Amino acid sequence: MQPTFHSLSLAIIGTGYVGLTTGVALAFLGHSVTAIDKDERKILALRSGDVPIHEPGLEQLLRLARNRITFTSDTTTAVAEADVILIAVGTPSRENGRADTQYVEAAAREVASRLLPGRSYTVIVKSTVPIGTNRRVHHVIQDVLSKKGCAGSIEVDVVSNPEFLREGTAFHDMLYPDRIVGGAETQRETDTLRQLYHPILEQTFTPPDFLPRPQGYAPPAMVTTDPVSAEMIKYASTAFLAMKVSVNNEIAGLCECVGGDIAEVARGIGLDSRIGPQFLRAGLGWGGSCFPKDTAALLALGEEHGCPMHLVTATRAVNEAQCLHVVEKLQHTLKGVRGRVIGVLGLAFKPGTDDVRESPAIAIIRLLLEREAHIRAHDPIATKNARSELEGTDVVFVDDVHALARGADALVVATDWPEYRSVNLIELKEDMRSPILVDARNLFSAREATEAGFTYLGVGR
C-alpha cells in the first residue's frame, strides 16, 4: 500500500533554470519551498513575481504556488529548518570538458555549516555532476560536521536525483515525466524520494488548466539504483539523444547527395518502435546548456578512465559540422557571402526559450561574420540574450520579420519558431533583393517556398 502524501519542508540552493522550475513545481504540488540564491537582485525580482528566464507556464505556476514558496539569499534558517535540501547550482564546463563542481561543493559546505544537532536531513544533488560527485558531497558534508564537532548528532543522507527537463517544456516534464531516477543507498533515502515525488508518482494532483494531464498518461516509474548508476543515467541519456540527432543529420547529408528526402526517411524509421520518432528532425543540430556540456563531460570522464567514447566523439563532430555545412550552401548559392545582407530568423537554440547558450543560430552568425557578410537578426523573445552574446559585432537586431527581409540577399531559418511558420512567404519574397531561403530547420515545405518564388535550400532535401 502506497503511503499517503505529507508536505515536506524544502530548501533549494540555486534559482537557475533547474532550481527555479523544480522549486516552483514542487511548491505547486504541495511542499513548502524556500529557494535560495546569492544574487540579491534576482531574489528581489522573484519576490515581486518577475521571472528571470522564459519558460512557458512559469509565471502562471508561480502565481498558483505563491503561498508555498519563498525566495531568500540567506541559507541559515532555510537550511536549518528543512527536511530536504536540493543542490541545483551550475556545473559549467572547464577548458578540458570536465564539469566544474566547485559550486556544488561550496553549496555542500554551506549547507553542512547550517545544519542543527539532533536533526536528520536529506541532501539531494540535482545538478548534473561527474560520476562520483555524490560520494564527494557526502565526504564534504561529514568533514564540515566533524570540524564543528557535531558529526555524531546530525544524520545526513545524500541522494542523487538527476533532472531530465527540456527547456520550453520543463513543467510538462516535471509533472508528467517518463521516469524519476534516484540514486540511494538505504531504504530511508528511497522513502524520502518517494515522499518528495508522491503527487507525481501517484498523479494525485489536480493539473493546472494550462497544462492538462496528457490523455492516456500512466504514472511514471521510480528508478531506484545506486548513486553512481543514477549519475551515469543522466549522462548516458543525454549522449544517446544527442547521437540520435547527429545520426539523422548525417543521413540528411547523404540524402542531399542521392536525392532522398530526410523528412520521409525520418518518418519511415521513426515508425519503428525500437527507434521512435523523437529527435529525428534534421537541421542545424543541437545546442543549449545540456547536450554540449554533458557530452563534453562524458568524453572527459572516458579519457580519465582510459575508456575512449568513440560514438560520443563522432556525435559531437557531426553536430559541429552542421552549421558550416549550411553556411557553405549559402556561400555556393550566392557565389560568396562577403558584402551580402543575410537575415537570420531565430536566435534561441530552440523554440520556446530565450536561451542562446551554444545556439546553432549564434554559430551561424559568427561563421557568416567571419566571411564578412552583413547580418540582420530576429527572434520573438531571445534578442536581449543574443545582444549580450554577440556584443561587439556588427549584427543589426530588428523587431519585424519584414524589416529583416527588406533588401536582403538571403534568409536563414535558424530556429523553428512557430511564429515564422505563419509568415506570408510571397510578401516576404517581395521585400528581398534576391529570394533565397536557407531553411536550416526544414520549417517550410520546398513546394510552398518555391511556389512563393524562393530559391529553397533545406537540410537533407
N, C-alpha and C positions, 0 to 999 in steps of 0.2 A: 504493500500500500504506500502510495506516494505521500510524503509529509506535506502538511499544509504550509502555505506561504506566510512568512512573517518578515516585516521590513527590517533591513539591516542599515546600520549607520556606516556610510561610505565616505572615505576621503580619496580624492583623485588628484594625484600630483601631475600637473601639466594640463593646460587647456588648449593644446594644439588641436589638430584635426581629430585624432583618435580620442584624446582625453575629453574634449568638449562634446563630441557626438555620443560617446559612450556614457558620459555623465548625465546628459540630458535624457537619453533613452532610459537609463536605469532609474532616474527620478520619476519619469513618466510612469514606469512600471510599479512604482510604489515605495522605492527605497528613499532614505534620507541622505542626500548627497551634498558634500562640500567640495567644490572644485578649487584647486589651489594653483596659483601662478605667480611668479615673481614680478611680472610685468604689471605695474600698478595701473597703467593706462588701459590695458586690456580688461583688468578686473573692474575698473570703474565703468567701462563701456558695457560689459556683460551685466553688471548690476542694473544698468538703465535699460537693458533689453536690446542693446546693439550687439550684433554678432560680427566677429572679425573675419569670418570666412563665408563663402557662398556654398550652401548645401541645401538642396530642396527639402523643405519641411522643418528646418532647424528653428526658425523663428516661431512657427506655429507650435511645435512641440515644447519649446522653451516656455511659451505662454501657458500651456497646459500643465507644465511641471513646476511652475514658478514657486509654488508653496513648499516644494520639497527639494529645491536646490539653492544653494548659496555660493557666492564667489568671494574668495579672500586671497590675500598674499601672505597670510600668517599661518604657518603649519602647526603651531603649538597646540592650540585647543582642538583643531580639526582632527589631527592625527591621534592625539591622546584619547579622544572620546569615540574614535571609530572602532567598528568591528572589523572592517575590511579596508585595507589601503591599496589602491591601484596605482602603480607607477606607469605613467603614459607619457614619458618625456621623449624627446627626439634622440635618434641614433644615427647621425649623419655619417656619410662615407668619409673615410680617410683617403689620403692620396693612393694608398695601396689597395683600396677597395674594401678593406675591413670596416665593419661598423664600429663607430666610436661610442663606447659605452660610458664615457666619463659622466654624462648627465644622469644616467641610470644609477651609477654608483654614488654620485653626490646625493641623489634623491634618497637612496637607501640609507646613507649615513644620517641625513637629516631626519628621516622617519625614525630611525633607531634612537636618535637622541631625544625624541619627543614621547616615547612610549612610557607607560606608567607601570610601576611594580604592582604585582597582584592581578594583572590583566592578561588576557590572551588575545592575540591579533592574527589576522591572516594578511600577508602581503602578496599581492598578485602582480606579477610582471606582465604588463600588457604591451609594452614596447616590443618592437621586433629586434631581437638580440642574437648575438652569436651563440653557437652551441656551448653550453656550459655556464652561461651567464646566471641561470637560476642558482647554481651551486655557489657562484661567486657572490651574488647578492646575499644569500644566506650567511656566508662567511663574514661579509662586511657588517651585516647587522649584528651577528654574535660578537664580533670584535668590538664594536661600539658599546654594546651592552656589558661586555666583560670589563672594559675600561671604566664604565660607570659603576661597576660593582654590583650590577643587578641582573646578571645573566640568568641566575637561578630562579628569579622571582617573576620573570616575564616569559610567557610562551609565545613564540612567533613561528607560524607556518609560512613557508614561501612556496608559492604556486605559480606555474607557468600557464598563461591563458592568452595565446596569440589571437590577434584580431584578423578578420577577413573582410574588412569594409571596403567597398568600392566608392570612390568619390562620385558624387552625383546620385548614388542610391544607398547611402550609408544607413539611413533609418530603415529602409526595406531590409537590408542585410542584417541589421541589428535585431529587428523584431521578428523577421521570418528567415532565419539562417538555414543553410543546408546542414550545418553541424556546429556544435560548440566543442572546442578542444581544451582539455585541461590536463596539465602535467602535474600530478600529485603523488606524494609518497605514502600518504596514510588515508584511511577511511575518513578521518575527520576533515582533512583538506578537501576530499572529494565531496563530502556532505556540504561544506561551505559553498563550493562552486554550484552545487545543485540548488542550494537555497538562494544564491545570488541570481541565478537564471531561471528559477522556478516558473515565473509567469510566461517565459518564452518556451521552456521545455514542455510545459503543460498547455500553453496557449490559452491561459485563463484571463488575460487582459482584454478589455474592450478596445478594439482597434480605433485609432483616430479616423475621423471622417475622410481626411485627405490621404490616408494610407491604409486602405482596407486590406483585410487578410486575403491573400490570393485564393482564388477558387481551387478547391482540391488540395490545398496545402496541408501536409501532415506535420505534426510536431517533429522538431529536429532530433537527431541522435546526439547523445552526450558521449564524446570520445574521451575516455579517461585512460591515461597512459603515464609513463614516467616523464619527468621534465625534459630530458634530452630529446626524447622522441617528439614531444609536443613542440619544442623549438624547431626541430627538423621538419615537422609537418608544414609549418609556415613557409620555410624556405623552399621545400620541395613543391608545394602548391604553386607558389609564385613562378618557379622555374618551369614547371610543366605548362602553365598557361602562357607564359612568355614564349615558350618553344612552339606552342600551337599557333600563335600569331605569326612567328617567323617562318615556320614550315609553310603556312598558307601564302605568305608574301613571296617566298622562294618559288613556289609553284606558280604564283601570279607572273613572275618574271618569265618563266618558261612558257606560260600561256601567250604572252606577248610575242614570243618568238615563233610559236607554231600556229597561232590563230585561234586559240581557245578563249573562253570567257570565264574568268576566275569566279564570277558570281554563280555561274551554273555549276562549275566544278565544286565549289564550296557547298552549294545546296545538295549536290549529289553525295558528297562524302559525309556531310553533316547529318544526313538521314540514317547513317549507320549508328545504331545505339551505342556502339563501343567508342565512337568518336564524338558525336553530338554537334549541334550547330553553333554553339557559342565560341567566341574568339576565332572565328573563321572569316573575318571581314578583311579583305586586302586593303592596303593603303600605305600610309607613312610609317606604320609601326607604332610601338608603344612608347609611352613617356611617363611623366608623373614622378612621384616620390618612391613608389613601391617597386615596380619591376626593375628599373635601372639599379637602385640601391641594393635590393635583395639578391639579384643575380650577381652583382659585383662581390657582395659579401660571401656568396656561395663559392665563387671562384677562389677568393682569398682563403676560405676555410679548406677547400680542397688542396690548395698549394701548401697550406700549413701542415696538413696531414699526409702529404705525398700522394694525394689521390686526385689527379687532374680531371676536371669536369669538361670533357670534350664537347658534349652536346650543348652545355650551357655557354661555352665559349663560342660555338658556331651560332647559337641563338642570338647572342649579342652582336656578332659580326654581321649577320643578315639584317638585323634591325638598324644598325648604324649605317648600312649601305642604302637603305630605302630613301632617305632624304636626298642623298647625292644622285640616286637614280632618277628621281623626279626632276631635280634641277637640270640634269643632263638632257632629259626630254625637252625641257623648255629651251635650253641652250640650242639644241639641234633645230627645233621648230622655228625659233626666232632668228636663227643664224647668228647667235650671240646675244647675250643679255646686257652687255655693257651699254649704259646710257638708256636702256629701255625702262619704261614705267610698269612695274609689276604690282598688282593689287593682291594682297593676301587676305583671304576670307577665313578668319578664325585664328586665335592666338593661344587659347587654353589647350592643354594636352588632350582633352576630351570634352564633349559637350556636358553641360550640367554642373560645371565647376569653374571657378576663376583661377585655378592653379595652373601656372605656366612652368613649373619646375620640370626640366628635361623635356619640354614640349617640342615635338617634331616641327610645329609651326615656327617656333623660335629658331630651331636649327636651320630650317629652310631659309628664313630671312637672313641669318648670318652667312649662309653659303652664297646667297644672291648679292649681299653687300660686298662680299669678298670679290665678286665678279663685277662690281661697280654698277649694279643696277640701282634704279631709284625705287624705293619701296613705300607703298601705302598699305596700311593695315587696319582691319576692323575686327571687332569681337563684341558680342552682345553684353558681356559682363567682365571680361578679363583684361580690358585695356589698361586699367590702373597698374596691375601687377606686371603687365608686359612693358609699360613705360619704364618701370624700375629696372626690369631685366635688361632692357635694351638702351638704357641711359648712355648718352654719349654717341649714339649712332644718329644717322640722318633719316630714320624712319618717320614718316608722317602718319599720325593716327587720325582716322576720320570716324564720324559718328553715323554716317549713312552709306549704305552699300552703293548707291548710285554715285556719290561723290568719290568713292573708291574706284569705280569703273571709268569715270569720266576722263577720256584721253589716254587710258591705259593701253599698253601693248598686249597684256595678258592678265588673266586672273588665275589664282591658285586657290583651290578649296583645301585648306589645311586642317580645319576642324569641322566635323559634320554636324553643326548646329541645325536643329530642325527649322529655325528661322530662315536659313538660307534656302531650304527646300521650297519655300513658298515664294521666292523671288521670281518676278517675271523675267525670264531669260531673254525674250525678244527686246524688252525695254532696256535691259542691261547691255545687250549687244550693241544697241544704237548709241550708247554712251561712249563706246570704246573706239580707240584708234584702229586696233586690229582685234577681231573677235576670236581670241584664243583662250580656251578654258582648259586648264590643267586640273582635273578633278581627282586630287590625290586621296580622296576618301570614297570615291565612287558613289557620291551622293545623288547624282543625276544619272539618268539613262543616256547612253550615247545617242539614241534616236531623238529624244526630246531636245538635246543640246544641238545636234546638227540641224534639226528642223527649225530651230530658232536662229540658225545662221552661224553657229560657232564651229571653229575647228576644235574638235573634242579630243582630249587625251586623258584617258582613265588609267587605272592601275590593273594590269592583268587582263586587258581587253585589246 
